[in-house]
């Protein structure tokens, strides 16, 4: 009987210790890429468009000595042209690991339930764990490996990016703050998970409505689009509701001197962040994008049981 594979479907799938381990592995692989995956294949099963996620996974696998197979929406029709459970069981006979980028979290969870190989959530409407790992890898590079007590303020929507980010940051014992308008807060399940992890690791989780309260003296500032993929019909309403939540010069001035500025991209410049701020010396936005490669390389190696073989 085959052993049950390990999956990364949610930031909460990693313990605090495993989160730190993955970031350590990512840092080592970035310093010295190692060809751990000779002869291994990663399938990219994507239902949503992508720039960073697709390319970074492909580059990560190349650095590890493996290969990728990209499957576009029209080629598979996940759950429409072919049942999710059938796709999962077929791909499990062909490749070693699969990254699924889709809509509802229930899709990737159903897929993993039938998969005989590890599954990575490459983005759903509810979670983006790979992005969070790359984000915290970047913060560690700038502020040191021990992030306990480091203050991170997320300004904006309680979406997939912020959900994974607060759980991952709380796992590292950070002082996590989030400011969102009423009606756009994180789901209670995410809040409970992040609060429990923060308490266990000596960190804090603070949820507020006022963005100034969140950013005051913060060392790291993070924002994301106000309207995510699939929410386009809500864009005008969201622009109104998020007025005052723009990461601009005035808001950045309330943070700690030299506070790092983050955005997962793509950015709607002039909406959630100004061009001036994203192009400022404090911005580490493109370092985040680069680190998707190394965070995902570490995740693949970890799920395939090879983390212990990473040198350096």
N, C-alpha and C positions, 0 to 999 in steps of 0.2 A: 504494500500500500504506500502510495506517494505521501511524503510529509506535506502538511498544510503550508503553502507558501506565505511569506511575510509580505504585506502590502503597505503602501503609504497613500492612504486615501484622505487623511485629515491630519492637521498638525497635532491633534490629540493622539494619533497613533504612535507617536514617539514619546517615550518617557523623558524626563528632564535629563537624565544621564545620556540617553541615546541622542537627544538633541545636541548636547555638547560634543559627543563623540562624532556625530556627522559633521559638525563644523570644524572639528580638529582634522578629520579626514579630508575635508574640502580644502583646508589651508595647506595640508601636506601635498595634495595632488596639484594644487596651483603652483607650489614651489617646485615640484618635480613630478610632472605627469608620468604615470606608470602604466604599462600595457598589460593590465590585469585581465582583459576580456577578449583575448585572442580567440577567434572562432565563435564569439557570442553575438547574438542578434537582439536588437531592441526594435519592436514595432511601435510606430507613432500612429495611434488611431485617433484622428482629429475630426471632431464635428464642428469646431469653431475655427475661425481664421487665426493666424498666429504669425508673428515675426520672431520675437525673442525666444519663445518656448521651443518652436521647431528647430531653429538654427542652433540654439544652445545645446539641445539634446544631441543633435547630429555631431556637433563639434566635440562635445563631451565624450561620446562613444568613440570618435576617431582618436582622441587623446588616450583613451583606455585600450585601444587596439581592437574594439568591436565595430559592428556595422549597424546601420539603421535601415528600416523599411518604412516609408511614409505612406499612409493610407488616407486619402482625402474622403470627405463625406459622401460624394457621389459613388465612390468605389465600394463602400460597405453598406451605407444606409442602416446604421446601427438601430435595431429595434423596429425598422420599417421594411427594408428589403430582406433583412435577415434577423432572426431573433437574437437578442443579446447573448443568451446562453449558448447559442450555436457558434457565434463569432468567438466567444471566449474559449470554447473547447477546441475549435479549429486552430486558432492562433497559438494555443498552448502546445500544439503538436509541431509548430513550425519555428517558433522563436523562444528566447530564454526569458524575456521580460517585455512588458508592454506599458506604454504611457498613454492614458486616455484623457482627451480634452473634449469635454462635452457640456451638456446643459445641467440638468438636475443632479444633485449629489446621489440620488437614488439610482441613477443609471450606472455610475462607476461602482457603486456598492453592489448592485446586482451582477455586474460584470465580474467583479472580484469573487463573488460567491460561487461562480462556476469556473473560475480560472485555476489552472494547475500550476501557473507561473506567477511571479510577483507582478503586481499592478501598481502603477504610480498615477496619482491624480495630477494631471498636467493642467488643470483648471476645471472647476465646475462653477455653477452660479453661487454656491455656498462656500467654497474653499479654494485656496491656492497655496498649498503647503510648500511647493518648490520655491515660489517667490519669497516666502517668509524666510526660508533657510538662506537664500542668497542675500536677503536684506541684512540679516543678523551677522552673516559672514562679513559683509561690508562694514558694519558698525564695529565689529571686533578688529578689523584691520586698522581702523582709524583711532579707536579708543582703548584697545587692549583686549586680551582674551577673556578677562573676567569682567562681565558686564553687570554684575550685581550692584544694584543701586543706581545705575545709569538711567537717566530720565528720558523717556521717549514719548512724544505727544503726537497722536494721530488726529488730524483735523479732517472731518468729512463723513462719508457714508459708512454705515455698518454693513459693508459688503464682503465679498469673498476674500479680498486682499486683507482687509483689516481683521477679519475673523481669524485667519491663520496667523497673522502677525502678532496679535495680542496674546494668543495662546503660546506661541513660540517664544516671544519676549518674556512672558511671565515664567516660562520654564527655566529661563536663565536668571531669574531673580531681579529683573529690571523694574523700575518705577514707571509703569505703563499708564498713560493718561489718554483719554479719548474724548473729543468734543464732537457731538453730532446734534443736528436739530431734532426736536421731538418728532417721533415717528420714523426716525432713521437710525435708531440705536441698534446695537448688535443684538442678535437673538439671545434669549435668556440662557439657552443651553451653552452658548459660547461664553457668556459672562460667567456662568457658574464654573465652567472648566478653567478659564483663565484665572479667576479669583482663587480657586483651590490651589492651582499651581503657584501663583504668586505667594500665597500664604506659606506653602511648603518650602519655597526657595528663598524666603526672606524679602520678597519683592512687594509691590503694591499694584493695585488696579483701581483707577479712578475714572468714573464716567461722569461727564458734565455736558451742559448745553453751551456754555460760554467758551469760545475758542481761546480768549485771552487767559482765562483761568487755566486752561490746559497747557498752554505754551509758556507760561511765566517761568523763567529760569530753566526751561527744558534744554537738554543737551542735544537732542535729536528731534527734528520736526519732519513729519511724514504726511503726505496727502495723496489722494487718488482722484480719478475722475468722479464727477457727481452723477453722471449717467453712464452705466455700464452697458455692455453688449446685451441686447434684448430689451432695454429700457428706453429706447429712443422716443417712444410715444410720451414718455414722462418728462422729456428734457426741459420743456418750458416751465413746468411746475417745479422741477428740481432747481432750476436756476433761481427761481424766486425763493424757494425754501432754504437754499444754501447761501444766499446773499449774506455777506459778513463772515463766511468761512473760507475766503480766499487766502492762500498763503502768499502774502505780499510783504513789501518792505516794512510796513508798519507792524504787522503781526510778528515777523521775524525779529524785529527790534525788541520785543518783549521777552524773547528767549535768552538763554545764556549767551555770553559773548562767543562768537565763532560757532554757534550751534550748527550741526550738520543738517542739510536739507535733502529729503528723499522723496522720490516718486517712482512708482513701478513702471510707468510708461504703458501705453501711449498717453501723452499729456495733452489736455485741451488748454493750451497756453492762453492766458487772459480770462479763464474761468477759475478753476480750482487753484491755479498757481500762475504768477506773473512770469513773463519772459525774463524780467530782471532777476528774479529769485532763482529760477532754474538755471540761469547762466552765470550765477554768482560764484565766487571762489568757495563759498560754503557748500555748494551743491555737490553731492556724490551720486547723482542720479545715474550717470553712465558707468560708474564703478559697480553699482547694483546690477545693471544690465550685463556687464562682463562676468560678474560672479554667478550668474545663472549657470554658466558652463560648469563651474567647479562644485557648486552645491548639488547639482543634478548628477555629476560624475560620482560624487560621494554617495548620493542616495542609491544609485544603481549598484555600486559596489557593495554597499551595506545590505541591500535587499537580496543580493545574490550570495551573501555570506562571505564576502571577500574583504571586509573592512580591516580585519586583522592582518592582511597581507600588504597593507599600504605602508610603505617605508617613509622615514623622514620625520 
